[in-house]
Amino acid sequence: MREVALVGAGMTRFAKHMDKGMKELSREAIEGALKSAGVEADALEAVAVGNAMAGLITGQECIRGQVVLREMGIGGIPVINTENACASAATAFHLAWLYVASGMYDVVLALGMEKLYHEDKKKSFAAIGSAIDVELMQKTLADMKKATQEKGGGAGAGKSRSMFMDFYAEFARSHMRKYGTTKEHYAQIAAKNHTNGSLNPHAQFQTPRSVEDVLASPMIADPLTRMMCSPIGDGAAALVLTSAEKAKEFTTKPVYVKASVLGSGKDHQPGDPGVTERMAKKAYEVAGIGPEDLDVAEVHDASAPAELIIYEELGLCQQGEGGRLIDEGVTALGGKTPVNPSGGLLAKGHPVGATGTAQIAEVFWQLRGEAGKRQVEGAKVGLTENGGGMVRGEAAALAVHILSV
């Protein structure tokens, strides 16, 4: 397999873009990526496009990537559409990487795009709620409703908000029972990410927040307040991948893909490694590094407790020590391993089909020293972790990427 390099990235601001469709959003991201790379559109040999919800929100199915790209005059080349819930764009990137690593193509674009906002909010949340085993959905919802009503919240799951917040609330309560984690730990993560987002012009929310702000925001499903939950959003992010050799034609600052790992959840015994831990271990082995070598990470903080649990699953600390990590400032800007300097899903936003490429774009900019006020000083090795959907209590799809300069 050949070494693969990233030479360009482009991204829209994640936001409520009621006046923009996927064509316009994708054009902005693609043109930004091509300009960043110094690559003309006719140099592209293939495109992998990640999208999760267009069929349910807009009715556009089957050929989403071809429809968007043709609007820009890009056609005649292979266009692969990937759908893997919130990991759709990370999956597209994995396929783009494989195209280049295998030697099939030299210049490939990876695009993630999503249009989640709709005049009927129930339609948006119903679409998100389809990313689970729908045959088990009713029993699951009934069980969650009973649990969350006992703890506060619980109303509106799948109608006025994402039902995934009920899953995350139960994970949060379980961690609190087992390890003594507190609401304040989760609030610290949310405050960190919202403050990071205030430094990111691409972020959906750009107001710094305190722990007190987070705790005072409306309760969604105990212990999750609104600011501990990622919002829906619209947006797109694109990346240009080339062989390491060809990258020299475009840039003196390539970022290399040291590992691209994609897997899925599986049935396993309690206490056995879950999908995040398994994929992270594989990525570390492929890249020849350990968690101690990471300078920056972008992870799937669909809720604040999710980020804390991911610390442990990635090996940034021992199981049960996620609270200590945030207390000590390890994952804050200026800490040993800043996590989600972009603001993460909590503040940068979560247009689900665009999230994976947006995470990689952030690490690309960090490693090139182009992240502005949120720059992690001296960053040379970065990781992204992006999960999608849920089956039997863990992510249905999960991708881990490791990049370095």
KARAWO-V14146 format. One record per residue. N is the residue number from 1. RES is the residue in three letters. PSI is psi in whole degrees, 0 to 359 (NA if undefined). OMEGA is omega in whole degrees, -180 to 180 (999 if undefined). D_LAST is the distance of its C-alpha to the last C-alpha in Angstrom with 2 decimals. Layout:
n=N res=RES psi=PSI omega=OMEGA d_last=D_LAST
n=N res=RES psi=PSI omega=OMEGA d_last=D_LAST
This chain:
n=1 res=MET psi=139 omega=179 d_last=18.61
n=2 res=ARG psi=156 omega=173 d_last=16.10
n=3 res=GLU psi=139 omega=-176 d_last=12.33
n=4 res=VAL psi=141 omega=179 d_last=11.68
n=5 res=ALA psi=150 omega=169 d_last=9.39
n=6 res=LEU psi=133 omega=-179 d_last=10.03
n=7 res=VAL psi=353 omega=180 d_last=11.37
n=8 res=GLY psi=151 omega=178 d_last=13.75
n=9 res=ALA psi=144 omega=176 d_last=15.24
n=10 res=GLY psi=150 omega=-175 d_last=18.77
n=11 res=MET psi=143 omega=170 d_last=20.95
n=12 res=THR psi=168 omega=164 d_last=24.52
n=13 res=ARG psi=134 omega=173 d_last=25.75
n=14 res=PHE psi=130 omega=-174 d_last=26.85
n=15 res=ALA psi=186 omega=173 d_last=30.56
n=16 res=LYS psi=94 omega=-176 d_last=34.12
n=17 res=HIS psi=71 omega=-177 d_last=34.32
n=18 res=MET psi=336 omega=-177 d_last=37.92
n=19 res=ASP psi=5 omega=-178 d_last=38.30
n=20 res=LYS psi=139 omega=175 d_last=35.29
n=21 res=GLY psi=182 omega=-178 d_last=34.92
n=22 res=MET psi=330 omega=179 d_last=32.02
n=23 res=LYS psi=312 omega=-178 d_last=32.38
n=24 res=GLU psi=317 omega=179 d_last=31.90
n=25 res=LEU psi=316 omega=-179 d_last=29.07
n=26 res=SER psi=321 omega=178 d_last=27.18
n=27 res=ARG psi=314 omega=-179 d_last=27.85
n=28 res=GLU psi=315 omega=-179 d_last=26.28
n=29 res=ALA psi=316 omega=-178 d_last=23.02
n=30 res=ILE psi=314 omega=179 d_last=22.91
n=31 res=GLU psi=324 omega=177 d_last=23.85
n=32 res=GLY psi=318 omega=-180 d_last=21.16
n=33 res=ALA psi=317 omega=-180 d_last=18.45
n=34 res=LEU psi=318 omega=178 d_last=20.00
n=35 res=LYS psi=317 omega=179 d_last=20.40
n=36 res=SER psi=321 omega=-177 d_last=16.82
n=37 res=ALA psi=342 omega=-173 d_last=15.78
n=38 res=GLY psi=33 omega=-176 d_last=18.76
n=39 res=VAL psi=136 omega=175 d_last=20.12
n=40 res=GLU psi=151 omega=-178 d_last=23.84
n=41 res=ALA psi=326 omega=-178 d_last=25.21
n=42 res=ASP psi=356 omega=175 d_last=27.09
n=43 res=ALA psi=346 omega=-179 d_last=23.95
n=44 res=LEU psi=135 omega=-179 d_last=23.28
n=45 res=GLU psi=343 omega=178 d_last=24.53
n=46 res=ALA psi=157 omega=178 d_last=24.55
n=47 res=VAL psi=134 omega=172 d_last=24.02
n=48 res=ALA psi=127 omega=-172 d_last=23.74
n=49 res=VAL psi=123 omega=177 d_last=25.36
n=50 res=GLY psi=130 omega=175 d_last=25.54
n=51 res=ASN psi=143 omega=-177 d_last=28.64
n=52 res=ALA psi=320 omega=-163 d_last=30.88
n=53 res=MET psi=0 omega=-173 d_last=33.93
n=54 res=ALA psi=322 omega=-179 d_last=35.06
n=55 res=GLY psi=322 omega=-178 d_last=37.88
n=56 res=LEU psi=333 omega=-178 d_last=39.36
n=57 res=ILE psi=313 omega=-174 d_last=38.82
n=58 res=THR psi=345 omega=-176 d_last=39.46
n=59 res=GLY psi=355 omega=180 d_last=41.00
n=60 res=GLN psi=113 omega=-179 d_last=38.46
n=61 res=GLU psi=174 omega=163 d_last=37.86
n=62 res=CYS psi=309 omega=-172 d_last=36.89
n=63 res=ILE psi=44 omega=-173 d_last=35.18
n=64 res=ARG psi=313 omega=-179 d_last=33.21
n=65 res=GLY psi=316 omega=-179 d_last=30.23
n=66 res=GLN psi=321 omega=-180 d_last=32.61
n=67 res=VAL psi=314 omega=-178 d_last=34.68
n=68 res=VAL psi=316 omega=-177 d_last=31.87
n=69 res=LEU psi=323 omega=-180 d_last=30.23
n=70 res=ARG psi=327 omega=178 d_last=33.64
n=71 res=GLU psi=334 omega=180 d_last=34.25
n=72 res=MET psi=2 omega=-178 d_last=31.45
n=73 res=GLY psi=16 omega=178 d_last=32.82
n=74 res=ILE psi=116 omega=-180 d_last=30.21
n=75 res=GLY psi=179 omega=177 d_last=32.14
n=76 res=GLY psi=355 omega=-179 d_last=33.03
n=77 res=ILE psi=163 omega=178 d_last=29.80
n=78 res=PRO psi=131 omega=174 d_last=29.14
n=79 res=VAL psi=118 omega=-178 d_last=28.64
n=80 res=ILE psi=126 omega=177 d_last=28.13
n=81 res=ASN psi=127 omega=179 d_last=29.18
n=82 res=THR psi=137 omega=177 d_last=27.88
n=83 res=GLU psi=114 omega=-179 d_last=29.68
n=84 res=ASN psi=47 omega=-179 d_last=28.58
n=85 res=ALA psi=223 omega=-176 d_last=29.70
n=86 res=CYS psi=347 omega=178 d_last=27.00
n=87 res=ALA psi=16 omega=-177 d_last=24.42
n=88 res=SER psi=313 omega=-177 d_last=25.41
n=89 res=ALA psi=324 omega=176 d_last=22.31
n=90 res=ALA psi=326 omega=176 d_last=19.97
n=91 res=THR psi=318 omega=176 d_last=22.28
n=92 res=ALA psi=317 omega=178 d_last=22.03
n=93 res=PHE psi=319 omega=179 d_last=18.25
n=94 res=HIS psi=317 omega=179 d_last=18.79
n=95 res=LEU psi=321 omega=177 d_last=21.33
n=96 res=ALA psi=317 omega=177 d_last=19.29
n=97 res=TRP psi=316 omega=-178 d_last=16.53
n=98 res=LEU psi=321 omega=176 d_last=19.47
n=99 res=TYR psi=313 omega=-177 d_last=20.96
n=100 res=VAL psi=315 omega=-178 d_last=18.04
n=101 res=ALA psi=326 omega=-178 d_last=17.26
n=102 res=SER psi=344 omega=-177 d_last=21.02
n=103 res=GLY psi=1 omega=-179 d_last=21.32
n=104 res=MET psi=316 omega=180 d_last=23.79
n=105 res=TYR psi=157 omega=-179 d_last=22.05
n=106 res=ASP psi=331 omega=-178 d_last=19.37
n=107 res=VAL psi=116 omega=-175 d_last=18.99
n=108 res=VAL psi=143 omega=177 d_last=19.59
n=109 res=LEU psi=137 omega=170 d_last=19.86
n=110 res=ALA psi=126 omega=-178 d_last=19.68
n=111 res=LEU psi=135 omega=169 d_last=22.05
n=112 res=GLY psi=135 omega=-176 d_last=23.35
n=113 res=MET psi=148 omega=178 d_last=26.62
n=114 res=GLU psi=145 omega=175 d_last=29.46
n=115 res=LYS psi=98 omega=-174 d_last=32.76
n=116 res=LEU psi=328 omega=-178 d_last=34.22
n=117 res=TYR psi=138 omega=179 d_last=36.63
n=118 res=HIS psi=153 omega=179 d_last=40.17
n=119 res=GLU psi=327 omega=176 d_last=43.53
n=120 res=ASP psi=100 omega=-175 d_last=44.56
n=121 res=LYS psi=330 omega=179 d_last=42.18
n=122 res=LYS psi=327 omega=180 d_last=43.67
n=123 res=LYS psi=320 omega=179 d_last=42.27
n=124 res=SER psi=312 omega=-176 d_last=38.69
n=125 res=PHE psi=330 omega=175 d_last=39.10
n=126 res=ALA psi=323 omega=178 d_last=41.00
n=127 res=ALA psi=314 omega=179 d_last=38.13
n=128 res=ILE psi=321 omega=-179 d_last=35.66
n=129 res=GLY psi=350 omega=178 d_last=38.31
n=130 res=SER psi=353 omega=-176 d_last=38.35
n=131 res=ALA psi=35 omega=172 d_last=35.10
n=132 res=ILE psi=178 omega=176 d_last=37.16
n=133 res=ASP psi=104 omega=-173 d_last=39.91
n=134 res=VAL psi=336 omega=178 d_last=42.56
n=135 res=GLU psi=332 omega=179 d_last=45.39
n=136 res=LEU psi=359 omega=-171 d_last=44.71
n=137 res=MET psi=313 omega=-174 d_last=44.01
n=138 res=GLN psi=316 omega=178 d_last=47.50
n=139 res=LYS psi=319 omega=180 d_last=47.95
n=140 res=THR psi=315 omega=180 d_last=44.50
n=141 res=LEU psi=320 omega=179 d_last=45.30
n=142 res=ALA psi=316 omega=179 d_last=48.67
n=143 res=ASP psi=316 omega=-179 d_last=47.27
n=144 res=MET psi=321 omega=-179 d_last=44.62
n=145 res=LYS psi=318 omega=179 d_last=47.27
n=146 res=LYS psi=315 omega=-178 d_last=49.50
n=147 res=ALA psi=316 omega=-176 d_last=46.80
n=148 res=THR psi=331 omega=176 d_last=45.50
n=149 res=GLN psi=328 omega=178 d_last=49.04
n=150 res=GLU psi=335 omega=-175 d_last=49.79
n=151 res=LYS psi=358 omega=-176 d_last=46.76
n=152 res=GLY psi=148 omega=-177 d_last=46.90
n=153 res=GLY psi=204 omega=176 d_last=45.39
n=154 res=GLY psi=332 omega=-179 d_last=45.55
n=155 res=ALA psi=142 omega=172 d_last=47.20
n=156 res=GLY psi=3 omega=-179 d_last=45.57
n=157 res=ALA psi=126 omega=180 d_last=43.01
n=158 res=GLY psi=355 omega=-179 d_last=42.12
n=159 res=LYS psi=302 omega=179 d_last=44.25
n=160 res=SER psi=358 omega=178 d_last=43.15
n=161 res=ARG psi=168 omega=-179 d_last=39.88
n=162 res=SER psi=134 omega=176 d_last=37.58
n=163 res=MET psi=343 omega=180 d_last=39.13
n=164 res=PHE psi=335 omega=179 d_last=35.73
n=165 res=MET psi=333 omega=176 d_last=36.29
n=166 res=ASP psi=322 omega=174 d_last=39.22
n=167 res=PHE psi=311 omega=-177 d_last=37.08
n=168 res=TYR psi=325 omega=178 d_last=34.61
n=169 res=ALA psi=320 omega=178 d_last=37.59
n=170 res=GLU psi=320 omega=176 d_last=38.95
n=171 res=PHE psi=319 omega=-179 d_last=35.65
n=172 res=ALA psi=315 omega=-180 d_last=35.63
n=173 res=ARG psi=322 omega=178 d_last=39.24
n=174 res=SER psi=317 omega=180 d_last=38.71
n=175 res=HIS psi=322 omega=179 d_last=35.92
n=176 res=MET psi=318 omega=180 d_last=38.22
n=177 res=ARG psi=318 omega=-174 d_last=41.08
n=178 res=LYS psi=323 omega=-168 d_last=39.21
n=179 res=TYR psi=0 omega=180 d_last=37.09
n=180 res=GLY psi=15 omega=175 d_last=38.70
n=181 res=THR psi=149 omega=-176 d_last=35.92
n=182 res=THR psi=165 omega=174 d_last=37.37
n=183 res=LYS psi=325 omega=-179 d_last=37.32
n=184 res=GLU psi=325 omega=176 d_last=36.01
n=185 res=HIS psi=314 omega=179 d_last=32.80
n=186 res=TYR psi=322 omega=179 d_last=32.23
n=187 res=ALA psi=324 omega=178 d_last=33.24
n=188 res=GLN psi=320 omega=178 d_last=30.72
n=189 res=ILE psi=314 omega=180 d_last=27.88
n=190 res=ALA psi=318 omega=179 d_last=29.39
n=191 res=ALA psi=318 omega=177 d_last=29.91
n=192 res=LYS psi=311 omega=-175 d_last=26.32
n=193 res=ASN psi=322 omega=176 d_last=25.02
n=194 res=HIS psi=323 omega=178 d_last=27.70
n=195 res=THR psi=320 omega=175 d_last=26.94
n=196 res=ASN psi=319 omega=180 d_last=23.21
n=197 res=GLY psi=331 omega=179 d_last=24.43
n=198 res=SER psi=345 omega=179 d_last=26.55
n=199 res=LEU psi=1 omega=-172 d_last=23.46
n=200 res=ASN psi=112 omega=-179 d_last=22.15
n=201 res=PRO psi=346 omega=178 d_last=24.01
n=202 res=HIS psi=352 omega=-172 d_last=23.24
n=203 res=ALA psi=146 omega=178 d_last=24.90
n=204 res=GLN psi=317 omega=178 d_last=28.36
n=205 res=PHE psi=126 omega=-175 d_last=29.63
n=206 res=GLN psi=32 omega=178 d_last=28.89
n=207 res=THR psi=122 omega=177 d_last=31.40
n=208 res=PRO psi=144 omega=-178 d_last=30.47
n=209 res=ARG psi=150 omega=177 d_last=32.51
n=210 res=SER psi=168 omega=175 d_last=33.97
n=211 res=VAL psi=320 omega=-180 d_last=34.82
n=212 res=GLU psi=321 omega=177 d_last=38.40
n=213 res=ASP psi=315 omega=-177 d_last=37.57
n=214 res=VAL psi=313 omega=-178 d_last=35.92
n=215 res=LEU psi=332 omega=-178 d_last=38.86
n=216 res=ALA psi=350 omega=180 d_last=41.38
n=217 res=SER psi=159 omega=-173 d_last=40.07
n=218 res=PRO psi=143 omega=178 d_last=42.21
n=219 res=MET psi=133 omega=177 d_last=42.22
n=220 res=ILE psi=302 omega=175 d_last=40.92
n=221 res=ALA psi=110 omega=-172 d_last=41.31
n=222 res=ASP psi=129 omega=9 d_last=41.73
n=223 res=PRO psi=16 omega=-174 d_last=39.58
n=224 res=LEU psi=120 omega=169 d_last=37.40
n=225 res=THR psi=171 omega=-175 d_last=38.13
n=226 res=ARG psi=319 omega=-178 d_last=37.04
n=227 res=MET psi=351 omega=175 d_last=34.09
n=228 res=MET psi=1 omega=-176 d_last=32.80
n=229 res=CYS psi=139 omega=179 d_last=32.70
n=230 res=SER psi=146 omega=178 d_last=30.31
n=231 res=PRO psi=164 omega=167 d_last=32.09
n=232 res=ILE psi=167 omega=-179 d_last=32.46
n=233 res=GLY psi=173 omega=175 d_last=31.05
n=234 res=ASP psi=148 omega=176 d_last=30.43
n=235 res=GLY psi=178 omega=180 d_last=27.27
n=236 res=ALA psi=154 omega=176 d_last=24.64
n=237 res=ALA psi=138 omega=-176 d_last=20.89
n=238 res=ALA psi=153 omega=-177 d_last=19.37
n=239 res=LEU psi=143 omega=176 d_last=16.14
n=240 res=VAL psi=122 omega=180 d_last=15.80
n=241 res=LEU psi=141 omega=175 d_last=14.33
n=242 res=THR psi=170 omega=170 d_last=14.57
n=243 res=SER psi=153 omega=-180 d_last=14.34
n=244 res=ALA psi=324 omega=-180 d_last=11.45
n=245 res=GLU psi=314 omega=-177 d_last=14.32
n=246 res=LYS psi=335 omega=-180 d_last=15.71
n=247 res=ALA psi=332 omega=-179 d_last=12.62
n=248 res=LYS psi=338 omega=179 d_last=13.41
n=249 res=GLU psi=341 omega=-171 d_last=16.64
n=250 res=PHE psi=330 omega=-172 d_last=15.32
n=251 res=THR psi=153 omega=171 d_last=12.40
n=252 res=THR psi=2 omega=-179 d_last=10.78
n=253 res=LYS psi=58 omega=178 d_last=7.75
n=254 res=PRO psi=153 omega=173 d_last=6.81
n=255 res=VAL psi=128 omega=-172 d_last=4.96
n=256 res=TYR psi=141 omega=177 d_last=5.99
n=257 res=VAL psi=105 omega=-176 d_last=8.99
n=258 res=LYS psi=336 omega=177 d_last=9.58
n=259 res=ALA psi=137 omega=174 d_last=12.96
n=260 res=SER psi=106 omega=-172 d_last=15.42
n=261 res=VAL psi=130 omega=179 d_last=18.67
n=262 res=LEU psi=132 omega=179 d_last=21.85
n=263 res=GLY psi=185 omega=180 d_last=25.16
n=264 res=SER psi=161 omega=177 d_last=28.39
n=265 res=GLY psi=162 omega=178 d_last=30.71
n=266 res=LYS psi=163 omega=176 d_last=33.61
n=267 res=ASP psi=135 omega=179 d_last=36.79
n=268 res=HIS psi=165 omega=-179 d_last=36.43
n=269 res=GLN psi=150 omega=175 d_last=38.44
n=270 res=PRO psi=134 omega=-179 d_last=38.09
n=271 res=GLY psi=341 omega=176 d_last=35.69
n=272 res=ASP psi=155 omega=-179 d_last=33.71
n=273 res=PRO psi=138 omega=175 d_last=29.99
n=274 res=GLY psi=184 omega=-172 d_last=29.50
n=275 res=VAL psi=323 omega=-180 d_last=27.13
n=276 res=THR psi=314 omega=180 d_last=24.29
n=277 res=GLU psi=319 omega=-179 d_last=24.47
n=278 res=ARG psi=316 omega=-179 d_last=24.78
n=279 res=MET psi=323 omega=178 d_last=21.83
n=280 res=ALA psi=316 omega=179 d_last=19.57
n=281 res=LYS psi=317 omega=179 d_last=20.82
n=282 res=LYS psi=317 omega=-180 d_last=20.21
n=283 res=ALA psi=318 omega=177 d_last=16.59
n=284 res=TYR psi=318 omega=-179 d_last=15.98
n=285 res=GLU psi=317 omega=180 d_last=17.85
n=286 res=VAL psi=318 omega=-178 d_last=16.02
n=287 res=ALA psi=343 omega=-179 d_last=12.53
n=288 res=GLY psi=33 omega=179 d_last=14.23
n=289 res=ILE psi=177 omega=174 d_last=13.65
n=290 res=GLY psi=173 omega=-179 d_last=16.12
n=291 res=PRO psi=333 omega=180 d_last=16.58
n=292 res=GLU psi=345 omega=-179 d_last=16.67
n=293 res=ASP psi=353 omega=-177 d_last=12.95
n=294 res=LEU psi=137 omega=175 d_last=12.16
n=295 res=ASP psi=336 omega=-177 d_last=11.53
n=296 res=VAL psi=151 omega=178 d_last=12.64
n=297 res=ALA psi=144 omega=171 d_last=14.52
n=298 res=GLU psi=120 omega=-175 d_last=16.57
n=299 res=VAL psi=167 omega=-171 d_last=19.67
n=300 res=HIS psi=76 omega=180 d_last=22.94
n=301 res=ASP psi=63 omega=176 d_last=25.23
n=302 res=ALA psi=337 omega=169 d_last=28.11
n=303 res=SER psi=160 omega=179 d_last=30.11
n=304 res=ALA psi=317 omega=178 d_last=29.48
n=305 res=PRO psi=328 omega=179 d_last=30.71
n=306 res=ALA psi=318 omega=180 d_last=28.28
n=307 res=GLU psi=316 omega=-179 d_last=25.31
n=308 res=LEU psi=316 omega=180 d_last=27.09
n=309 res=ILE psi=324 omega=179 d_last=27.80
n=310 res=ILE psi=326 omega=174 d_last=24.23
n=311 res=TYR psi=313 omega=-176 d_last=23.18
n=312 res=GLU psi=320 omega=-178 d_last=25.47
n=313 res=GLU psi=330 omega=178 d_last=24.60
n=314 res=LEU psi=353 omega=180 d_last=20.88
n=315 res=GLY psi=17 omega=176 d_last=21.98
n=316 res=LEU psi=339 omega=175 d_last=21.02
n=317 res=CYS psi=174 omega=178 d_last=24.69
n=318 res=GLN psi=161 omega=179 d_last=27.80
n=319 res=GLN psi=133 omega=180 d_last=29.97
n=320 res=GLY psi=354 omega=-176 d_last=32.11
n=321 res=GLU psi=11 omega=180 d_last=30.01
n=322 res=GLY psi=323 omega=178 d_last=28.16
n=323 res=GLY psi=320 omega=178 d_last=30.67
n=324 res=ARG psi=320 omega=-178 d_last=30.03
n=325 res=LEU psi=317 omega=-180 d_last=26.28
n=326 res=ILE psi=325 omega=177 d_last=27.11
n=327 res=ASP psi=322 omega=-176 d_last=29.99
n=328 res=GLU psi=359 omega=177 d_last=27.83
n=329 res=GLY psi=17 omega=-177 d_last=25.31
n=330 res=VAL psi=324 omega=-174 d_last=22.37
n=331 res=THR psi=6 omega=178 d_last=21.01
n=332 res=ALA psi=161 omega=172 d_last=21.93
n=333 res=LEU psi=130 omega=-174 d_last=19.95
n=334 res=GLY psi=347 omega=177 d_last=20.02
n=335 res=GLY psi=179 omega=-177 d_last=20.29
n=336 res=LYS psi=317 omega=-178 d_last=18.28
n=337 res=THR psi=83 omega=179 d_last=16.69
n=338 res=PRO psi=134 omega=179 d_last=17.37
n=339 res=VAL psi=131 omega=-180 d_last=18.35
n=340 res=ASN psi=53 omega=175 d_last=18.99
n=341 res=PRO psi=340 omega=178 d_last=18.25
n=342 res=SER psi=343 omega=-170 d_last=19.13
n=343 res=GLY psi=349 omega=178 d_last=22.58
n=344 res=GLY psi=187 omega=178 d_last=22.16
n=345 res=LEU psi=330 omega=-176 d_last=24.90
n=346 res=LEU psi=321 omega=-177 d_last=27.49
n=347 res=ALA psi=320 omega=178 d_last=26.87
n=348 res=LYS psi=328 omega=179 d_last=24.42
n=349 res=GLY psi=170 omega=-173 d_last=26.82
n=350 res=HIS psi=68 omega=167 d_last=27.08
n=351 res=PRO psi=99 omega=-157 d_last=28.07
n=352 res=VAL psi=320 omega=-178 d_last=27.67
n=353 res=GLY psi=354 omega=-180 d_last=26.73
n=354 res=ALA psi=351 omega=-171 d_last=23.90
n=355 res=THR psi=316 omega=-175 d_last=22.37
n=356 res=GLY psi=315 omega=179 d_last=19.80
n=357 res=THR psi=330 omega=176 d_last=18.10
n=358 res=ALA psi=319 omega=177 d_last=18.48
n=359 res=GLN psi=314 omega=-178 d_last=16.60
n=360 res=ILE psi=323 omega=176 d_last=13.60
n=361 res=ALA psi=318 omega=179 d_last=13.99
n=362 res=GLU psi=314 omega=179 d_last=14.00
n=363 res=VAL psi=322 omega=175 d_last=10.76
n=364 res=PHE psi=310 omega=-180 d_last=9.23
n=365 res=TRP psi=321 omega=179 d_last=11.09
n=366 res=GLN psi=315 omega=-176 d_last=10.31
n=367 res=LEU psi=337 omega=176 d_last=6.54
n=368 res=ARG psi=0 omega=180 d_last=7.77
n=369 res=GLY psi=30 omega=-174 d_last=10.64
n=370 res=GLU psi=25 omega=-175 d_last=13.15
n=371 res=ALA psi=11 omega=174 d_last=14.92
n=372 res=GLY psi=225 omega=-174 d_last=17.95
n=373 res=LYS psi=342 omega=-179 d_last=20.31
n=374 res=ARG psi=14 omega=-177 d_last=18.50
n=375 res=GLN psi=131 omega=173 d_last=15.20
n=376 res=VAL psi=115 omega=-174 d_last=13.93
n=377 res=GLU psi=131 omega=174 d_last=13.65
n=378 res=GLY psi=18 omega=-177 d_last=10.73
n=379 res=ALA psi=127 omega=180 d_last=8.79
n=380 res=LYS psi=339 omega=-179 d_last=5.52
n=381 res=VAL psi=128 omega=-180 d_last=6.89
n=382 res=GLY psi=158 omega=-178 d_last=9.29
n=383 res=LEU psi=146 omega=169 d_last=12.32
n=384 res=THR psi=144 omega=178 d_last=15.02
n=385 res=GLU psi=123 omega=-173 d_last=18.60
n=386 res=ASN psi=116 omega=180 d_last=21.20
n=387 res=GLY psi=156 omega=-180 d_last=24.80
n=388 res=GLY psi=132 omega=177 d_last=27.64
n=389 res=GLY psi=181 omega=180 d_last=31.40
n=390 res=MET psi=131 omega=175 d_last=33.38
n=391 res=VAL psi=124 omega=178 d_last=35.74
n=392 res=ARG psi=43 omega=169 d_last=37.78
n=393 res=GLY psi=0 omega=174 d_last=35.82
n=394 res=GLU psi=168 omega=-176 d_last=32.19
n=395 res=ALA psi=137 omega=177 d_last=29.63
n=396 res=ALA psi=322 omega=178 d_last=30.76
n=397 res=ALA psi=145 omega=-180 d_last=27.28
n=398 res=LEU psi=133 omega=180 d_last=23.95
n=399 res=ALA psi=139 omega=173 d_last=20.33
n=400 res=VAL psi=129 omega=177 d_last=17.30
n=401 res=HIS psi=140 omega=176 d_last=13.75
n=402 res=ILE psi=128 omega=-178 d_last=10.65
n=403 res=LEU psi=152 omega=177 d_last=7.19
n=404 res=SER psi=164 omega=174 d_last=3.81
n=405 res=VAL psi=NA omega=999 d_last=0.00
